[in-house]
Structure formats: structure tokens, C-alpha cells
């Protein structure tokens, strides 16, 4: 899952959401003594989401479908596909306005910029400037995302054209996503309850 899904799966607590959004930039477990409890919870939730996705039968199936074209980047490509599919189905899954949700995330990132790791500051600045979250429903938006990822990646890859495989296998990916996302929503709700009870 990429930024849109991570943000949504954080629930209603802004500190948990901030922690989740900075999860990729945090290594090890030293953060448990560095950040407030709820931000640490968000970081742990980020890791739980990534692990859940990496080990789910449906996402393994999706990655296998595109492995020949993207090899070790298949997981990265699938992350973007799933954010696109979440955005496309936003009104059904979430029942609110995606643009308003995106604006609320951008405001939260701006307000908390000082506590974000440098890597997250850089990414959030680009996210806000180019409206990544608001552009996920549009194929042109994820094409730009893949092109940017392809340029920033050190090794040779085919990610610049990854949107074509989404179009080619759209029905299969969407069917898998809808089942998977229902499961991960429930899993995150339960995980957050466990984190809270361990307070």
C-alpha cells in the first residue's frame, strides 16, 4: 500500500497518521524512546500494513502477474496500483470526498513538518506540490508517479510504463484489491485496538 492507503488505514487519530506517514523513513526500534506513544503506534502500524501486504496470498498473486516486467520492483508497482484502485473506489469504500481527505492530510503534514524525518519532509513537500493523493484516481496521475519513481531508482527498471500493465489486467487487480482491502481494514482496526490496550 502506498501513501493514500496508509493514511486512510491510520484511523481518526492525527498522531497515529503522522507516524504512519513517516514509517518508511524510520529504521530499527529506537523511535519508541524518541517519539510520543501515538506517533510510535503509527510507525508500528505502518510496518504491520507492509508486512500484511507482503505476505497475503492475493498480493503475492498480483506480484506474480507482473514479475516478468518489474522483478524486484513488483511490490512497489503493486503498491501504486492499490492506491489507484482505492482512489477509484473511494466513494464506495470510504463514502467521503477524496479531495477533502487529501487536503486534510496535506494540512496535517504541513502542521507537523518539524517533527518529520528529512526523508519524509522531502516526500511530503512533493506530495503536496503535485497533489499525489488527489491524482491517484486518474491514470495520468499514476503514470506520472511511475515515471518519477523510475527516474529516482538507481537500477534499470521498466516502471515508467507500469500503468499499461494495470490497464491490461485491470479486472483481475481490482477484484483482488477489493477482497484484500476489506481484510486489511479489519486487521488494522483490530491492531489499533491491541496497540491502545497495550498503552
N, C-alpha and C positions, 0 to 999 in steps of 0.2 A: 504494500500500500504506500502511496506517496502522500504529499502534504495535505491534500483535501481529506482523505480518509483518516489520517492520523488526527487531524483537527476535530473532525466530527466524532470520532470514537473516544475522544477525551472526556465527553460528557459536558456538564454545565460549569465546572469549576475552572476559572481562568488560570489559576496557578498550575493545575494539572495540565491544562492545554499548553501553557508556555513550556513546561518541562518536556512534554511530548514533542513539541516542535523543535526542541534543541537536542533531541535524543541522539541523532546521528553524530553529533559533534562531541559527545561525552564518552570517554573510554574508561574501562575499569569500574570500580565502585567507590572511589574517593569522593564522589559527588554527594554521597549520603551524609557526610560531615560538613559539606560545603554549602548546600542549598537547603532552603526550608522544606519541611516534610512533604507538602503537596507538590512542589516542583520535582522533588525526588521521585514521588509517586508517578508523575508524568513521564519521567525518564524511564522508569521501570515498565510502565505501560507501553511505551514505545518499543522496548525490547520484546515484550510479550507479543505485541502485534506482529512484529517482524518474524519472530520465531513461529507463531501460529501460521503465518502465511507460508513460510519456508517449508513447513512440514505437513501442509494439508494436501490431501490426495488430489483435489481439484486444481490447485495451483501447480502442483507437480505435472499434472496432465497438460495444463496450459503452457508451461515452460517447455515441455517435451515437444509440443506442436511447433514451436519456433526455434528450438535449439540449433537446428542446422544453420540458420541465418545469423544467430546472435551469440551462440555459445555461452560463455560465462556472463554475458550481459543479458541473458534471457530473463533473469529475475528483475533487473532494472526495467526492462521493456514491459514486463507484465505489471509492474508497479504503476507505470504510467497508463497502461490500458485500463487498469482497475479504477484509477482516479477518473478517467474519462467516462467509464461506464457508471460510476457513482454519480458524476455530474449529469449525465444523460438521463438518469433515473431519479434525480434529486427530488422532484416534486412528489414522486410515488413513495420513495424510501423515507424522506425527511418531512415532506409536507410544508416546507417553507421556501423562501426566496433565496436562491443561491447567491445572487449578487449582494444581498444584505448580509448573508453569512460571511461572504468573503470580506466585505468592508469591516465587519466586526473583528475578524481575525487580523486584518491589517492594522486596525486601531490598537489592538492588544499588543501586537508586535512592536509598534512604534512606542507605546507607553512603557514597555519593558525592555527596550533595546539595550539599556545599560547593563543588564544582567545576563544578556545573551552571550554565548561564546562568539569569538570573532568570526568563525566559520558560519554560524547561524545568522549573525548580523549581515554578512555579505549576501547570503542566500535570501534572507527576508527582504533586503533592500531591492534585490532583483525581482523577487516575487511580487512586491507591491508595485514597483515601477512598471512591470509588464503584465500585471493582473493575472498571474498564473492561475489562481483558483477560479476566477471568473471566466477564463478562457478554456477551461477543461472540457466543457460540453461540445466545443467546436473542433472539428477535425483539423482545421488550420492551426488551432491553438496547440494541439499536441504535436503537430508536425514541427512547429517552431521549437517546442520543448525538446523533441528528439534531435533536432539539428543542433541546438545549443549543447546538449549532452554529448553528442558526437564530437563536437569541436573541443570540448573540455576534457575528454577522455584521452589518456596518454597513448593507448594502444589502438591499432587499427580496428575498426568496427563498422557495422552496417546500420547503426541506429538512426542515421539521418533519414532513412526510408522506412522506418519501422511502422509508420501509420498505415502503409499499404497492406501489411500482414493483418492488421486489425480489421481493415475493411474486408479482406479476403475471407477471414474466419470469424466475422463479427457475431454470427448467431451462436456459434459454439462458445466463444468467450463470454458473451452476455449471459447465456444460460448458466455457465459455471459460476460467473460472478454473483448472480442473484442468489444462488444457493449458498455460496461461500460467505457472502456479506451478511446474510441472515444469521449464520452461525457465529461469525466473528463479533457481530454486535452483541449477541447474548453472552459470548465468552468475555467480552470486555466489561460488560455490566457486572458480571459475577466477579471478575478480577478486581475491579474497583471496590466492590464491597469487601473483598478479602483485605485489600490494602488498608481500607478505612478501619476495619475491625482490628487490624494489627497495630493501628495508630501508634 
